[in-house]
């Protein structure tokens, strides 16, 4: 039994990954890493925006 079948992937998606030469385990690791990179980037973007808003509000109060 193939890992792709075990995860219940559609045949089209399975053939796409297999044409690229990527196994199911590698695909999962890449997707998990991508999730954390995007999460980190969004968190830093929000923090930077909040700092800019706070700085802008401090200048308005003075």
C-alpha angles and dihedrals in degrees: 000000000000121000089234090061091045091057091047096241119171118252093246093054091043092053091048093055092043092051088054089051095240120141123217093253093052091048091053092049092049093049092048091049090048090051092055094045091052091044090052093048094049092047092051092046092052092047091050092049091050091052091051091049091049091049091049091050092049091055091049092053094054 
